[in-house]
Amino acid sequence: MGDSLGKLFVVTSFGESHGRCIGVVVDGCPAGLPLDAGDIQRDVDRRRPAAGAGSTARDEEDKVEILSGVFNGMTTGAPVCLLVWNRDVQSAEYEKTRFVPRPGHADYTAFVKYGGFNDFRGGGRFSGRITAGFVMAGAVARKLLATAGIDVLAHTVEIGGIRAQPKTADEIKQNVDQNPFKTADLEAAVAMGDAVEKARQEGDSVGGIIEGIALNVPAGLGEPVFDTLEGELAKALFAIPAVKGVEFGSGFSASVKRGSENNDPFTASGGEVITLTNNAGGILGGISNGMPIVVRAAIKPTPSIARTQQSVDMKKVRRASLVIKGRHDACIVPRAVPVVESMMAITLADLALRAGILPKVIR
């Protein structure tokens, strides 16, 4: 099984989309970190459906509960167990189509992998719903990183082919939560809304791209050759069910540049070594170089669409058609923005502990 992530800051996910709860256990969080449910609730609320964003009608309260690892408002060094309850669950439609896998979902592969014993309701362990646990763990990691001055943020840079204009970190922080698409480009947000609504009216869905940025990351994070910073971040991001591609810095565009265009010249500023550009995305040789970490994740269109699709009856092994009913997102991108932030924070917290940048006790 692969339900845990990290080596020193270890996150273990549990729960299913239509099970009793979604939760996470964070083992290895240093003692002495001030933490309460409100710290975590803020990030979890950012993941909830937003009006006008093409989101699902499923309306979970997602009230965070801390079951262990915090005493008198401080982490104790023991495992921190966090959960939210599933209250707004409607499973009837999934029971009707249990043996007809939904195109684009993990229904078929999960059925084969677990011999049909997996919880198929709402996708079970393969639903985007489990990312609520990722966000809870990410909130702990974010607060831990803040003690070292490290800041993590993300924003939507594309939805349905509508591309946002580049913005500064300050503009991202100011604008991203001021519109339902979590983009820093407020003009692009309007066009994104049109694209999502058009897809919804046509019984379809759209995807997009999310950019994550980590600021003030010191040089030296990453454990080559197999636990590189890019490798660990990519692994964490690919755990998000909708992610189908990850790139760093100039990414795939580097393949059409010359070395003279893609190399980042070094210089000195204020007694520190920096680069004049950041095509490397803050990572060289799998190790942070002190520049901002820049990563982009491609989010696929929501596979649950209101159109008739071809599938198979797995019991009879013959063709079948399927119309997916229920409550689904026409665009999952905005809800994935805090998830990208969280997976980045979890990874950076683990590598910072491994590098000795974070102490085992916060004083």
C-alpha positions as CSV (number, residue, x, y, z in Angstrom):
1,M,0.0,0.0,0.0
2,G,1.1,3.6,-0.6
3,D,-0.9,5.7,1.8
4,S,2.1,7.5,3.4
5,L,4.3,10.2,2.1
6,G,7.6,11.5,3.5
7,K,10.5,10.2,5.6
8,L,10.7,12.5,8.7
9,F,7.5,14.5,8.2
10,V,5.3,11.5,7.4
11,V,1.8,12.0,6.2
12,T,-0.6,9.0,6.2
13,S,-4.0,9.5,4.4
14,F,-7.2,7.6,5.3
15,G,-10.9,7.6,4.5
16,E,-13.0,7.3,1.4
17,S,-15.3,9.7,-0.5
18,H,-18.5,8.3,0.8
19,G,-17.1,6.7,4.0
20,R,-17.5,8.1,7.5
21,C,-14.7,10.6,7.3
22,I,-11.6,11.8,5.5
23,G,-8.5,12.1,7.7
24,V,-4.7,12.3,7.9
25,V,-2.1,11.4,10.5
26,V,1.0,13.6,10.6
27,D,4.0,11.9,12.3
28,G,7.2,13.7,12.9
29,C,5.9,17.2,13.4
30,P,8.3,18.9,15.8
31,A,7.0,19.6,19.3
32,G,6.3,23.1,20.4
33,L,4.6,24.3,17.2
34,P,1.5,26.5,18.1
35,L,-1.5,24.8,16.4
36,D,-5.2,24.8,16.7
37,A,-8.1,23.8,14.5
38,G,-8.5,27.3,13.2
39,D,-5.1,27.2,11.6
40,I,-6.1,24.2,9.6
41,Q,-9.7,25.3,9.0
42,R,-8.6,28.3,7.0
43,D,-6.9,26.2,4.4
44,V,-9.7,23.5,4.3
45,D,-12.3,26.3,3.7
46,R,-10.3,27.4,0.7
47,R,-10.7,24.0,-0.9
48,R,-14.5,23.9,-0.5
49,P,-16.7,24.6,-3.6
50,A,-17.1,28.3,-4.5
51,A,-20.1,29.8,-6.2
52,G,-19.6,30.4,-9.9
53,A,-16.5,28.2,-10.1
54,G,-18.2,25.3,-11.8
55,S,-18.0,23.3,-8.6
56,T,-20.0,20.4,-7.3
57,A,-23.3,20.9,-5.4
58,R,-22.0,18.5,-2.7
59,D,-21.8,20.8,0.4
60,E,-19.7,19.3,3.1
61,E,-19.2,21.4,6.3
62,D,-15.6,20.0,6.6
63,K,-15.2,21.1,10.2
64,V,-11.7,20.1,11.2
65,E,-11.2,18.0,14.4
66,I,-7.9,17.4,16.0
67,L,-7.9,14.0,17.7
68,S,-4.3,13.8,18.9
69,G,-0.8,15.3,19.0
70,V,-1.8,18.8,20.3
71,F,-2.0,19.7,24.0
72,N,-2.5,23.2,25.4
73,G,-2.4,24.6,21.9
74,M,1.0,23.2,21.1
75,T,2.2,20.1,19.2
76,T,3.5,17.5,21.5
77,G,5.8,15.6,19.1
78,A,3.3,12.7,19.0
79,P,1.3,11.9,15.8
80,V,-1.2,14.6,14.9
81,C,-4.5,13.0,13.8
82,L,-6.9,15.3,11.9
83,L,-10.2,14.6,10.3
84,V,-13.4,15.9,8.8
85,W,-16.7,14.0,8.7
86,N,-18.6,13.1,5.5
87,R,-22.1,14.3,6.1
88,D,-23.6,15.2,2.6
89,V,-23.3,11.7,1.0
90,Q,-25.6,10.4,-1.7
91,S,-24.5,6.9,-2.9
92,A,-27.5,5.6,-4.7
93,E,-26.3,6.4,-8.3
94,Y,-23.0,4.7,-7.7
95,E,-24.8,1.5,-6.5
96,K,-26.7,1.4,-9.8
97,T,-23.6,1.6,-12.0
98,R,-21.2,-0.4,-9.8
99,F,-20.0,-2.7,-12.6
100,V,-19.9,-0.1,-15.4
101,P,-16.7,1.9,-15.0
102,R,-16.8,5.6,-15.6
103,P,-14.5,6.8,-18.4
104,G,-11.6,8.8,-17.1
105,H,-12.0,7.5,-13.5
106,A,-10.1,4.7,-11.7
107,D,-13.2,2.5,-11.4
108,Y,-11.8,-0.2,-13.7
109,T,-8.2,-0.2,-12.5
110,A,-9.3,-0.2,-8.8
111,F,-11.7,-3.1,-9.5
112,V,-8.9,-5.1,-11.0
113,K,-6.4,-4.1,-8.3
114,Y,-8.6,-4.9,-5.3
115,G,-10.7,-7.7,-6.7
116,G,-13.9,-5.7,-6.5
117,F,-13.6,-5.2,-2.7
118,N,-12.7,-1.5,-3.0
119,D,-15.2,1.1,-1.9
120,F,-16.5,2.3,-5.3
121,R,-18.9,5.0,-4.0
122,G,-17.9,8.4,-5.4
123,G,-14.6,6.9,-6.4
124,G,-13.7,5.8,-2.9
125,R,-9.9,6.3,-2.2
126,F,-9.5,7.6,-5.8
127,S,-11.8,10.6,-5.3
128,G,-10.6,14.2,-5.1
129,R,-12.4,14.2,-1.8
130,I,-9.4,12.6,-0.2
131,T,-7.4,15.8,-0.8
132,A,-9.2,17.3,2.1
133,G,-6.7,15.3,4.2
134,F,-3.8,16.6,2.1
135,V,-4.9,20.1,2.9
136,M,-5.1,19.4,6.6
137,A,-1.6,18.0,6.7
138,G,-0.4,20.9,4.4
139,A,-1.7,23.4,6.9
140,V,0.5,21.9,9.6
141,A,3.5,21.9,7.2
142,R,2.8,25.5,6.2
143,K,2.9,26.7,9.8
144,L,6.1,24.7,10.4
145,L,7.8,26.1,7.4
146,A,6.8,29.6,8.5
147,T,9.1,29.3,11.5
148,A,12.0,29.2,9.0
149,G,10.5,32.0,6.9
150,I,9.5,29.7,4.0
151,D,6.2,30.7,2.3
152,V,4.2,28.6,-0.2
153,L,1.5,29.9,-2.5
154,A,-0.3,28.8,-5.7
155,H,-2.6,30.2,-8.3
156,T,-4.5,29.3,-11.4
157,V,-2.6,30.2,-14.6
158,E,-4.9,28.6,-17.1
159,I,-8.5,27.2,-17.4
160,G,-10.1,26.0,-20.5
161,G,-7.4,27.4,-22.7
162,I,-7.7,30.9,-21.1
163,R,-4.2,31.9,-20.0
164,A,-3.6,34.4,-17.1
165,Q,-1.0,37.1,-17.4
166,P,2.2,36.7,-15.2
167,K,1.8,38.3,-11.8
168,T,4.1,39.1,-8.9
169,A,4.0,37.1,-5.7
170,D,2.4,40.1,-3.9
171,E,-0.3,40.2,-6.6
172,I,-0.9,36.5,-6.3
173,K,-1.3,36.8,-2.5
174,Q,-3.7,39.8,-2.9
175,N,-5.9,38.5,-5.7
176,V,-6.0,34.7,-5.6
177,D,-8.8,34.4,-3.1
178,Q,-10.8,37.4,-4.5
179,N,-12.3,35.4,-7.3
180,P,-13.8,31.9,-7.6
181,F,-11.1,30.7,-10.0
182,K,-8.2,31.5,-7.7
183,T,-6.2,33.4,-10.4
184,A,-4.2,36.5,-9.8
185,D,-5.3,37.9,-13.2
186,L,-8.8,39.3,-12.5
187,E,-9.5,40.0,-16.1
188,A,-8.7,36.4,-17.1
189,A,-11.0,35.3,-14.3
190,V,-14.0,36.6,-16.2
191,A,-13.0,34.7,-19.4
192,M,-12.3,31.6,-17.4
193,G,-15.8,31.8,-16.0
194,D,-17.3,32.0,-19.5
195,A,-15.3,28.9,-20.5
196,V,-16.4,26.9,-17.5
197,E,-20.1,27.9,-18.0
198,K,-20.0,27.0,-21.7
199,A,-18.6,23.6,-20.9
200,R,-21.3,23.1,-18.2
201,Q,-24.1,24.0,-20.5
202,E,-22.8,21.5,-23.0
203,G,-22.6,18.8,-20.4
204,D,-18.9,18.8,-20.5
205,S,-15.9,20.0,-18.4
206,V,-12.5,21.8,-18.6
207,G,-9.1,21.5,-17.0
208,G,-6.2,23.9,-16.5
209,I,-2.9,24.6,-15.0
210,I,-1.9,25.6,-11.5
211,E,1.5,27.2,-10.6
212,G,3.0,26.7,-7.2
213,I,5.7,29.0,-5.8
214,A,7.8,28.5,-2.7
215,L,9.6,31.7,-1.4
216,N,12.6,32.0,0.8
217,V,13.7,28.4,0.4
218,P,17.3,28.1,1.4
219,A,19.9,26.5,-0.9
220,G,20.5,22.8,0.0
221,L,17.1,21.1,0.1
222,G,16.9,17.8,-1.8
223,E,18.6,14.4,-1.4
224,P,20.2,13.3,-4.7
225,V,20.1,11.0,-6.5
226,F,16.8,9.4,-5.9
227,D,15.1,11.8,-3.4
228,T,15.7,15.0,-5.5
229,L,13.7,18.0,-4.8
230,E,11.9,17.8,-8.2
231,G,11.3,14.1,-7.7
232,E,9.8,14.4,-4.2
233,L,7.6,17.4,-5.3
234,A,6.5,15.6,-8.4
235,K,5.6,12.5,-6.4
236,A,3.5,14.5,-4.0
237,L,1.8,16.4,-6.8
238,F,1.0,13.3,-8.8
239,A,-0.9,12.0,-5.7
240,I,-3.5,14.6,-6.4
241,P,-6.0,12.6,-8.5
242,A,-6.5,15.1,-11.3
243,V,-2.8,15.9,-11.9
244,K,-1.5,14.6,-15.3
245,G,1.6,16.6,-15.8
246,V,4.3,18.4,-13.8
247,E,7.0,20.8,-14.9
248,F,9.6,23.0,-13.1
249,G,10.9,26.4,-14.1
250,S,10.9,26.7,-17.9
251,G,9.7,23.1,-18.0
252,F,9.0,21.7,-21.5
253,S,9.8,25.0,-23.2
254,A,13.4,24.4,-22.3
255,S,13.5,21.7,-24.9
256,V,13.3,24.3,-27.7
257,K,15.8,26.8,-26.2
258,R,19.5,27.0,-26.6
259,G,21.7,26.6,-23.5
260,S,22.6,30.3,-23.7
261,E,18.8,31.1,-23.4
262,N,18.0,28.6,-20.7
263,N,21.0,28.9,-18.4
264,D,20.5,31.2,-15.4
265,P,23.6,33.4,-14.9
266,F,24.9,33.7,-11.4
267,T,25.6,37.0,-9.6
268,A,26.1,38.3,-6.1
269,S,23.7,40.5,-4.3
270,G,23.8,41.6,-0.6
271,G,26.4,39.0,0.1
272,E,24.3,36.2,-1.3
273,V,24.6,34.1,-4.5
274,I,21.5,34.5,-6.8
275,T,20.7,34.0,-10.4
276,L,19.5,36.7,-12.8
277,T,16.8,34.5,-14.3
278,N,15.0,31.4,-12.9
279,N,14.5,29.0,-15.8
280,A,15.7,26.2,-13.4
281,G,12.7,26.9,-11.1
282,G,14.9,27.2,-8.1
283,I,16.4,23.7,-8.4
284,L,19.8,22.5,-9.8
285,G,21.0,18.9,-9.6
286,G,17.9,18.1,-7.6
287,I,18.8,20.6,-4.9
288,S,17.3,24.0,-4.1
289,N,19.6,26.9,-5.2
290,G,18.0,29.6,-3.1
291,M,15.8,31.1,-5.8
292,P,12.0,30.7,-5.7
293,I,10.8,27.1,-6.4
294,V,8.4,27.3,-9.4
295,V,6.4,24.3,-10.4
296,R,3.3,23.9,-12.6
297,A,0.7,21.1,-12.5
298,A,-1.6,20.2,-15.4
299,I,-5.1,19.4,-14.1
300,K,-7.2,17.2,-16.4
301,P,-10.9,18.0,-17.2
302,T,-13.3,16.5,-14.6
303,P,-14.1,13.0,-16.0
304,S,-17.7,13.0,-14.6
305,I,-19.6,14.7,-17.4
306,A,-23.3,14.9,-18.2
307,R,-23.0,13.2,-21.6
308,T,-23.6,9.6,-22.7
309,Q,-20.3,7.8,-22.8
310,Q,-19.2,4.4,-23.9
311,S,-18.1,1.9,-21.3
312,V,-18.4,-1.8,-20.5
313,D,-20.4,-4.1,-18.2
314,M,-17.6,-5.7,-16.2
315,K,-19.7,-8.6,-15.1
316,K,-21.0,-9.5,-18.6
317,V,-17.9,-8.2,-20.3
318,R,-19.8,-6.5,-23.1
319,R,-20.2,-2.9,-24.3
320,A,-22.5,-0.6,-22.3
321,S,-23.4,3.1,-22.3
322,L,-23.3,5.3,-19.3
323,V,-24.8,8.6,-18.2
324,I,-23.2,9.8,-15.1
325,K,-25.6,11.3,-12.6
326,G,-24.9,13.1,-9.3
327,R,-23.1,16.2,-8.3
328,H,-19.8,17.0,-10.0
329,D,-17.4,19.8,-10.9
330,A,-17.4,21.3,-14.4
331,C,-13.9,22.5,-13.4
332,I,-11.8,21.1,-10.6
333,V,-8.9,23.5,-11.0
334,P,-9.8,26.2,-8.4
335,R,-10.4,23.6,-5.7
336,A,-7.0,22.1,-6.4
337,V,-5.1,25.3,-5.8
338,P,-4.8,24.9,-2.0
339,V,-4.1,21.2,-2.6
340,V,-1.1,22.1,-4.7
341,E,0.1,24.4,-2.0
342,S,-0.4,21.7,0.6
343,M,1.6,19.0,-1.3
344,M,4.4,21.5,-1.8
345,A,4.4,22.4,1.9
346,I,4.4,18.8,3.0
347,T,7.4,17.9,0.7
348,L,9.4,21.0,1.7
349,A,8.8,20.4,5.4
350,D,10.0,16.8,5.1
351,L,13.1,17.8,3.2
352,A,13.8,20.7,5.5
353,L,13.8,18.4,8.5
354,R,16.0,16.0,6.6
355,A,18.5,18.8,5.8
356,G,18.5,20.0,9.5
357,I,17.0,23.4,8.6
358,L,14.0,22.7,10.9
359,P,14.6,21.6,14.5
360,K,12.9,18.7,16.3
361,V,11.6,21.1,18.9
362,I,10.3,24.6,18.2
363,R,11.5,27.0,20.9
